[in-house]
Amino acid sequence: MNGEILVELDDLLGAERELTDLLTRLRADEQEARSLYARLQNWKGHSANVLKNQIETFFEDMSRRIIEIEQQKLELVRYVQLMRQVDSMP
């Protein structure tokens, strides 16, 4: 039984690392997109407003997804802690 839990725990720790890497990449991409968006502030007209609205919607969606992934990661961390406690029980 111990070996099975350790394998699962290793898999969970790998998933946690992958989520951390994903969050890092998402945040970097968001920063780059915001930098590009800042350049659009000088654009005028209907097309510029449509594009700005689309980009703002994108930022809202990205922020929501980052929050969801952070919550999933926290749940995973809690589960890993539980698995460690269970593994250390006699």
NORCORUR-V908793 format. One record per residue. N is the residue number from 0. RES is the residue in three letters. PSI is psi in whole degrees, 0 to 359 (999 if undefined). OMEGA is omega in degrees with one decimal (999 if undefined). Layout:
[[N/RES/PSI/OMEGA] [N/RES/PSI/OMEGA]]
This chain:
[[0/MET/320/-179.7] [1/ASN/315/-179.4] [2/GLY/322/179.2] [3/GLU/318/179.9] [4/ILE/319/179.9] [5/LEU/320/177.8] [6/VAL/314/179.1] [7/GLU/319/179.0] [8/LEU/318/176.6] [9/ASP/319/177.8] [10/ASP/318/179.3] [11/LEU/319/178.0] [12/LEU/323/175.5] [13/GLY/319/177.9] [14/ALA/322/177.6] [15/GLU/317/178.0] [16/ARG/318/179.8] [17/GLU/320/177.1] [18/LEU/320/177.6] [19/THR/315/178.0] [20/ASP/317/178.8] [21/LEU/315/178.6] [22/LEU/320/178.2] [23/THR/314/-180.0] [24/ARG/319/179.4] [25/LEU/317/179.7] [26/ARG/320/178.1] [27/ALA/317/178.0] [28/ASP/321/178.9] [29/GLU/317/178.7] [30/GLN/317/179.1] [31/GLU/317/179.2] [32/ALA/322/178.3] [33/ARG/325/176.8] [34/SER/316/177.2] [35/LEU/321/179.2] [36/TYR/323/180.0] [37/ALA/329/178.4] [38/ARG/337/-178.4] [39/LEU/351/-175.3] [40/GLN/336/179.0] [41/ASN/348/179.8] [42/TRP/143/-178.9] [43/LYS/161/174.1] [44/GLY/176/-176.2] [45/HIS/313/-179.4] [46/SER/320/178.9] [47/ALA/318/179.6] [48/ASN/320/178.1] [49/VAL/313/-179.6] [50/LEU/317/179.0] [51/LYS/318/178.8] [52/ASN/319/178.4] [53/GLN/318/-179.5] [54/ILE/321/177.9] [55/GLU/321/175.6] [56/THR/318/177.0] [57/PHE/315/179.8] [58/PHE/319/178.6] [59/GLU/315/179.2] [60/ASP/317/-179.2] [61/MET/317/178.9] [62/SER/318/178.9] [63/ARG/318/-179.4] [64/ARG/322/176.6] [65/ILE/317/178.8] [66/ILE/318/178.4] [67/GLU/317/179.8] [68/ILE/320/177.0] [69/GLU/320/178.4] [70/GLN/318/178.0] [71/GLN/321/178.7] [72/LYS/318/177.8] [73/LEU/320/176.9] [74/GLU/320/178.4] [75/LEU/317/179.0] [76/VAL/317/177.8] [77/ARG/319/-180.0] [78/TYR/320/177.4] [79/VAL/317/178.5] [80/GLN/318/177.5] [81/LEU/316/179.3] [82/MET/322/178.1] [83/ARG/320/178.1] [84/GLN/316/-179.8] [85/VAL/320/-178.6] [86/ASP/330/-177.9] [87/SER/355/178.5] [88/MET/144/179.4] [89/PRO/999/999]]
